[in-house]
Amino acid sequence: MSSFAGLPTTRPEAVGLDADRLSRIEARMDAAVDAGELPGAVTVVLRHGQVAHTHATGTLDMERDTPVGTDSLFRMYSQTKPVAAVVLMSLFEENAFELNDPITRWIPELSNRLVAIETPPHDRVRGAFPPMNVEPARRDIMIMDLMTMTSGLPAIGKLPAAYFPLLTPTFEGSGFLPGDARVNDPPRSYEEMILANANLPLYAHPGDRWNYGSDFDVLSLFLTRLTGKNLDELFRERVFDPLGMNDSGFYCDDADERRLVTDHTWDAEGNLAIRDRPDTAEKVRSRSKDLRSGNGLFGGMLCTPSDYARFAQMLLNGGELDGNRILGRKTVELMTSNHLGDREIDLLPIPNYGFGLGYAVRKSVERSFYPGSPGTFGWGGAAGTWFFVDPVEDLTGLFFTHVFLYGNRPGGMADLTRGFMKMAYQALV
């Protein structure tokens, strides 16, 4: 039997997929590359534990001819979070911590948090930014708050402009700060960037609101203080090595530079432009900076489509792959259940998603613009990568491209991430 990433391959019809409909993915991705919508893309679809579709199109670099492939190394950015969550929960299973433990037990710098509250209209001064009122947080930030991204930690655009200078140290040099020319070249250590959050008021009381902030960066510091190991060591011993993800890590060797995709971006007219090439990338050259972020700053982890397919299938299997158990089945259920109740996250372009422990979780099919199943979970990265796992349909889909802030294309949102998911679902018979 043939295989992909060590997983068996099959004809689409053998696993309840229409081959002609599934081929629409190839046609759409090829057309997008030809039209300059993408430099390259890789797509993978699995059902019932078998690979029914793989396709690679385009190049590693828009100005060079090397083709992109299923063994190319992509910067996963925020799609590092799902892997970080598995590392965290493997330690949870070993009783290293409880989810309701206060994070201050390991990071006392985050004690005595204040929460920003809106200045009442009658206290505002015309033509000036009023000082932000603050009040003491009702309780400490728990590990559960950080894993569900409800800690209240602020993010760019979620505090008044008067606080922007205080927010700068947490993001400067990461590539995410508007106007910052120091791409993946911070003037501070990663730990200093994380601890700079201690100088900011919280955006909301812990547990009250979902917010895309520095939660998994704080959890990254927690992991290193808890274990005394860096994230590369932890990811490798708890996920990469057991799953045979041999091409994954936060840095790559010089010999693998040829497989690392160029990081692209959009120019002001919405055209592709070069952002960061492998021959100058921090991901290859500068391990001494120790820029390993479980939140996805600096590009997050590097991973091939083949490796991430193994990780996704492990989750769909309830924590096990090829006889190697990474997590218990009920732990995976805990991670991939919605913990926000009726609240929705405000980051995805697809409505009706809650959030688990590191994963967006679909609440229902109602009020959504795209097909799917309740309980589907997944997450994406800033360069346009995305994966989803549908336990109801026993279906997994993975999409890879390499355009920083892919969804923020000037003049119109880029939508191939959602288009890929729609085409995967419409192939079900």
C-alpha positions as MATLAB code, in Angstrom:
seq = 'MSSFAGLPTTRPEAVGLDADRLSRIEARMDAAVDAGELPGAVTVVLRHGQVAHTHATGTLDMERDTPVGTDSLFRMYSQTKPVAAVVLMSLFEENAFELNDPITRWIPELSNRLVAIETPPHDRVRGAFPPMNVEPARRDIMIMDLMTMTSGLPAIGKLPAAYFPLLTPTFEGSGFLPGDARVNDPPRSYEEMILANANLPLYAHPGDRWNYGSDFDVLSLFLTRLTGKNLDELFRERVFDPLGMNDSGFYCDDADERRLVTDHTWDAEGNLAIRDRPDTAEKVRSRSKDLRSGNGLFGGMLCTPSDYARFAQMLLNGGELDGNRILGRKTVELMTSNHLGDREIDLLPIPNYGFGLGYAVRKSVERSFYPGSPGTFGWGGAAGTWFFVDPVEDLTGLFFTHVFLYGNRPGGMADLTRGFMKMAYQALV';
ca = [
       0.000    0.000    0.000;
       1.281    3.452   -0.886;
       1.620    6.100    1.801;
       2.006    9.805    2.450;
       3.731   10.976    5.617;
       3.615    7.384    6.806;
      -0.177    7.409    6.461;
      -1.908    5.143    3.918;
      -3.164    6.720    0.701;
      -6.366    5.739   -1.040;
      -8.704    6.577   -3.893;
     -11.219    9.259   -2.825;
     -14.173    6.963   -3.582;
     -12.893    4.393   -1.113;
     -13.432    6.826    1.768;
     -16.663    8.477    0.640;
     -15.250   11.390   -1.360;
     -16.130   12.346   -4.925;
     -12.898   12.445   -6.944;
     -14.182   14.966   -9.478;
     -15.343   17.359   -6.768;
     -12.114   16.911   -4.832;
     -10.146   17.785   -7.966;
     -11.688   21.267   -7.826;
      -9.146   22.015   -5.088;
      -6.254   21.395   -7.498;
      -7.809   23.516  -10.219;
      -8.515   26.428   -7.874;
      -5.039   26.410   -6.324;
      -3.328   26.207   -9.709;
      -5.429   29.118  -10.976;
      -4.633   31.181   -7.874;
      -0.892   30.720   -8.379;
      -1.159   31.556  -12.085;
      -3.099   34.735  -11.218;
      -0.565   35.890   -8.626;
      -2.930   35.369   -5.687;
      -0.401   33.044   -4.054;
       3.280   32.221   -4.542;
       2.482   28.575   -3.824;
       0.156   26.273   -1.918;
      -0.052   22.731   -0.578;
      -3.348   21.015    0.285;
      -4.009   17.694    2.026;
      -7.302   15.906    2.748;
      -7.609   12.770    4.897;
     -10.656   10.668    5.726;
     -10.940    7.555    7.892;
      -7.210    7.804    8.557;
      -6.254    7.642    4.875;
      -4.891   10.344    2.598;
      -7.300   10.942   -0.281;
      -5.814   14.144   -1.687;
      -2.468   15.926   -1.825;
      -1.538   18.736   -4.150;
       1.383   21.156   -4.370;
       1.570   24.069   -6.763;
       3.692   27.169   -7.228;
       7.131   28.036   -5.921;
       8.979   28.587   -2.657;
       9.731   32.144   -3.785;
       7.766   34.250   -6.253;
      11.005   35.362   -7.948;
      12.728   31.963   -8.031;
      11.825   28.712   -9.774;
      12.145   26.127   -6.992;
       8.753   24.385   -6.709;
       6.930   24.145   -3.412;
       6.280   20.603   -2.198;
       4.857   18.510    0.611;
       8.357   18.438    2.129;
       8.717   22.248    2.104;
       9.218   23.945    5.459;
       6.487   26.474    6.241;
       6.469   29.072    9.008;
       3.422   28.057   11.038;
       3.092   31.291   13.044;
      -0.041   31.001   15.224;
      -0.659   27.439   14.066;
       2.104   26.634   16.549;
      -0.517   27.072   19.322;
      -2.242   23.706   18.797;
       1.098   21.944   19.204;
       1.976   24.040   22.271;
      -1.408   23.092   23.737;
      -0.600   19.392   23.331;
       2.758   19.879   25.064;
       1.018   21.695   27.917;
      -1.666   19.044   28.315;
       0.876   16.231   28.304;
       2.395   17.876   31.389;
      -1.092   18.373   32.825;
      -1.643   14.614   32.517;
       1.556   14.117   34.553;
       0.172   16.367   37.336;
       2.797   19.058   36.765;
       0.034   21.677   37.178;
      -3.728   22.114   37.341;
      -5.697   24.228   34.921;
      -7.060   26.389   37.743;
      -3.576   27.144   39.111;
      -2.695   30.866   39.097;
       0.065   31.619   36.604;
       1.712   33.819   39.259;
       2.921   30.653   40.970;
       5.532   30.434   38.194;
       5.486   34.001   36.852;
       5.127   36.283   39.888;
       5.870   39.276   37.675;
       2.205   39.100   36.600;
       0.833   39.561   40.120;
      -1.533   42.369   41.185;
      -3.052   42.973   37.771;
      -5.042   46.113   37.007;
      -7.867   46.176   34.464;
      -8.550   49.086   32.112;
     -12.078   50.474   32.261;
     -13.539   52.950   29.836;
     -13.471   56.577   30.914;
     -17.052   57.834   31.468;
     -18.099   60.420   28.832;
     -18.482   63.203   31.394;
     -14.845   62.721   32.468;
     -13.386   63.028   28.964;
     -11.555   66.127   27.792;
     -12.188   67.320   24.239;
      -9.173   67.005   21.952;
      -7.125   64.909   24.362;
      -6.683   61.264   25.234;
      -8.049   60.960   28.762;
      -6.136   58.879   31.258;
      -7.474   55.333   31.319;
      -9.278   54.413   34.502;
      -8.199   51.141   36.057;
      -9.444   48.847   38.774;
      -7.926   45.784   40.468;
      -8.510   42.463   38.729;
     -11.125   40.357   40.476;
      -8.734   37.401   40.606;
      -5.389   36.118   39.368;
      -4.948   34.850   35.821;
      -5.289   31.070   35.749;
      -3.592   28.704   33.323;
      -7.081   27.891   32.016;
      -7.598   31.587   31.168;
      -4.404   31.605   29.124;
      -5.224   28.380   27.274;
      -8.696   29.656   26.370;
      -7.282   33.136   25.588;
      -9.561   34.781   28.150;
      -6.770   36.067   30.407;
      -7.506   39.710   29.556;
      -3.967   40.307   28.286;
      -4.146   43.193   25.804;
      -3.236   43.170   22.146;
      -2.600   45.694   19.394;
      -5.808   47.638   18.804;
      -7.423   46.618   22.092;
      -6.207   49.498   24.281;
      -6.409   53.302   23.790;
      -3.662   54.925   21.719;
      -2.232   56.494   24.868;
      -1.084   53.009   25.922;
       0.647   52.169   22.641;
       4.157   53.068   23.907;
       3.715   50.577   26.747;
       2.503   47.892   24.321;
       5.468   48.355   21.984;
       8.011   46.347   24.046;
       5.819   43.228   23.894;
       5.800   43.153   20.072;
       8.728   45.244   18.785;
      10.869   43.194   16.438;
       8.302   40.410   16.075;
       7.057   41.650   12.718;
       3.532   42.238   13.996;
       3.860   45.811   15.254;
       2.565   48.327   12.670;
       5.433   50.289   11.136;
       8.105   48.124   12.765;
      10.969   47.483   10.323;
      12.801   45.031   12.624;
      11.317   41.785   11.269;
      12.201   38.958   13.666;
      14.953   41.119   15.174;
      13.714   42.285   18.586;
      15.865   44.599   20.691;
      14.904   42.594   23.795;
      15.058   38.938   24.716;
      11.913   36.877   24.232;
      11.441   36.653   28.008;
      11.746   40.430   28.342;
       9.082   40.857   25.660;
       6.709   38.553   27.528;
       7.311   40.186   30.891;
       6.669   43.623   29.375;
       2.994   42.650   29.656;
       3.348   43.267   33.388;
       3.527   47.007   32.657;
       0.130   47.033   30.944;
      -3.396   46.995   32.330;
      -5.516   44.036   31.313;
      -8.032   44.503   28.523;
     -10.711   42.718   30.610;
     -11.044   40.816   33.862;
      -9.612   37.284   33.692;
     -12.179   34.867   32.305;
     -14.568   37.548   31.011;
     -13.683   38.027   27.338;
     -11.888   36.214   24.547;
      -9.063   38.269   23.116;
      -6.218   37.469   20.765;
      -3.323   38.535   22.965;
      -0.023   37.204   24.301;
      -1.584   34.286   26.178;
       0.468   31.534   24.545;
       3.637   33.584   24.870;
       3.035   33.709   28.620;
       2.389   29.958   28.490;
       5.689   29.536   26.625;
       7.529   31.224   29.494;
       5.545   29.080   31.927;
       6.690   25.930   30.116;
      10.355   26.900   30.264;
      10.185   27.829   33.954;
       8.194   24.713   34.816;
      10.542   22.277   33.076;
      13.870   24.085   32.714;
      13.860   23.212   28.991;
      13.423   25.360   25.894;
      10.460   24.919   23.573;
      12.470   23.059   20.934;
      13.387   20.398   23.483;
       9.846   20.143   24.841;
       8.149   20.005   21.452;
      10.630   17.412   20.243;
      10.418   15.045   23.186;
       6.648   15.271   23.680;
       5.303   15.615   20.127;
       7.799   15.615   17.261;
       9.855   12.517   18.080;
       6.945   10.269   19.182;
       4.957   11.207   16.060;
       7.870   10.944   13.657;
       7.677   14.657   12.792;
      11.340   14.649   11.838;
      11.286   17.895    9.846;
       9.678   20.072   12.519;
      11.332   22.560   14.864;
      11.757   26.247   15.559;
      14.948   26.457   13.464;
      16.282   24.539   10.492;
      19.799   23.453    9.610;
      21.759   25.062    6.779;
      21.204   21.930    4.704;
      17.425   22.422    4.932;
      17.502   26.087    3.909;
      16.630   25.015    0.345;
      13.277   23.682    1.625;
      12.319   26.752    3.682;
       9.693   28.898    1.995;
      10.253   32.593    1.462;
       7.985   34.696    3.640;
       5.922   36.944    1.349;
       3.574   39.803    2.133;
       1.221   42.205    0.330;
       2.324   45.584   -0.978;
       0.023   48.618   -0.783;
      -1.706   47.628   -4.041;
      -2.417   44.083   -2.884;
       0.346   42.440   -4.913;
       2.787   39.853   -3.597;
       6.148   41.092   -2.344;
       9.178   39.507   -0.651;
       9.294   39.862    3.141;
      11.982   37.466    4.406;
      14.121   35.043    2.388;
      15.760   31.880    3.761;
      19.281   33.114    2.937;
      18.854   35.960    5.437;
      16.220   34.442    7.735;
      16.628   34.338   11.485;
      15.101   30.847   11.274;
      18.304   29.568    9.681;
      21.072   31.869   10.828;
      20.560   33.122   14.376;
      19.796   30.412   16.919;
      21.599   32.500   19.542;
      18.552   34.786   19.755;
      16.456   31.871   21.088;
      13.282   33.195   19.435;
      11.010   30.229   20.111;
       7.399   31.313   20.574;
       4.549   28.926   21.304;
       2.238   31.782   20.343;
       3.715   32.039   16.850;
       5.816   35.205   16.992;
       8.912   35.226   14.738;
       7.244   32.657   12.459;
       6.579   30.139   15.208;
       7.589   26.556   14.469;
       8.709   25.317   11.061;
       6.822   22.325    9.734;
       6.179   20.409    6.523;
       2.666   19.511    5.327;
       3.659   15.882    5.791;
       4.550   16.390    9.440;
       1.484   18.466   10.298;
      -0.755   15.851    8.676;
       0.568   13.347   11.210;
      -0.122   15.762   14.069;
      -3.690   16.407   12.860;
      -4.411   12.705   12.432;
      -3.167   12.063   15.974;
      -5.759   14.516   17.260;
      -8.509   12.921   15.182;
      -7.492    9.533   16.580;
      -8.027   10.815   20.117;
      -4.357   11.347   20.993;
      -2.663    8.342   19.358;
      -0.911    7.543   16.089;
       0.887    4.376   14.984;
       0.753    2.968   18.507;
       2.285    6.063   20.098;
      -0.080    7.722   22.552;
       0.590   11.429   23.022;
      -2.520   12.275   25.074;
      -5.450   10.438   26.578;
      -8.694   10.439   24.608;
     -10.595   12.403   27.258;
      -7.806   14.976   27.428;
      -8.190   15.591   23.696;
     -11.949   15.963   24.230;
     -11.293   18.532   26.966;
      -8.942   20.480   24.705;
     -11.243   20.498   21.696;
     -14.508   21.368   23.474;
     -15.868   24.908   23.431;
     -15.150   26.609   26.761;
     -16.674   29.991   25.900;
     -20.348   29.116   26.264;
     -22.481   31.408   24.095;
     -19.587   33.755   23.367;
     -17.887   33.724   19.964;
     -14.334   34.530   18.996;
     -13.964   37.663   16.877;
     -10.894   36.756   14.815;
     -12.056   34.192   12.246;
     -13.933   35.249    9.111;
     -16.260   32.291    9.708;
     -18.928   32.904   12.384;
     -20.221   30.643   15.151;
     -16.902   29.444   16.569;
     -16.029   29.190   20.220;
     -12.651   28.271   21.656;
     -11.159   25.298   23.452;
      -7.655   24.931   24.865;
      -5.671   26.229   21.902;
      -8.236   25.498   19.186;
     -11.216   27.232   17.596;
     -14.279   24.989   17.966;
     -17.351   25.135   15.750;
     -20.520   25.421   17.831;
     -23.131   24.554   15.192;
     -23.892   24.711   11.486;
     -26.549   27.373   11.979;
     -25.682   31.016   11.278;
     -22.641   30.028    9.245;
     -21.714   30.663    5.628;
     -19.834   27.390    5.156;
     -20.586   23.666    5.474;
     -19.174   21.674    8.350;
     -20.052   19.851   11.550;
     -20.522   20.875   15.178;
     -17.387   20.100   17.128;
     -15.002   20.670   14.224;
     -11.805   22.219   15.567;
      -8.624   23.726   14.178;
      -6.554   26.863   13.849;
      -4.467   28.840   11.367;
      -1.332   30.920   11.099;
      -0.505   34.472   10.032;
       1.072   33.289    6.753;
      -2.218   31.769    5.593;
      -1.898   28.205    6.856;
      -4.990   26.482    8.253;
      -6.076   23.034    9.401;
      -9.360   21.569   10.563;
     -10.368   18.275   12.170;
     -13.981   17.082   11.914;
     -14.630   14.134   14.265;
     -18.215   13.734   12.980;
     -17.094   13.113    9.389;
     -13.720   11.580   10.378;
     -12.209   14.204    8.104;
      -9.073   16.353    8.228;
      -7.988   19.120    5.881;
      -4.745   21.110    5.741;
      -3.924   24.214    3.708;
      -0.460   25.787    3.448;
       0.771   28.972    1.860;
       3.397   31.600    2.739;
       2.044   35.147    2.693;
       2.342   37.075    5.970;
      -1.045   38.463    7.060;
      -2.560   36.566    4.137;
      -6.146   37.407    5.090;
      -5.446   41.161    5.175;
      -4.873   41.693    1.470;
      -5.442   45.368    0.549;
      -8.477   45.857   -1.660;
     -10.196   42.621   -0.666;
      -9.778   39.764    1.758;
      -7.937   36.707    0.463;
     -10.272   33.741    0.901;
      -8.566   30.569   -0.326;
      -8.340   29.252    3.230;
     -12.121   29.184    3.492;
     -12.459   28.139   -0.128;
     -10.305   25.081    0.480;
     -12.451   24.018    3.436;
     -15.649   24.470    1.423;
     -14.295   22.389   -1.469;
     -13.202   19.611    0.890;
     -16.686   19.392    2.414;
     -18.528   19.522   -0.906;
     -16.634   16.402   -1.989;
     -18.290   14.288    0.717;
     -20.863   11.817   -0.618;
];
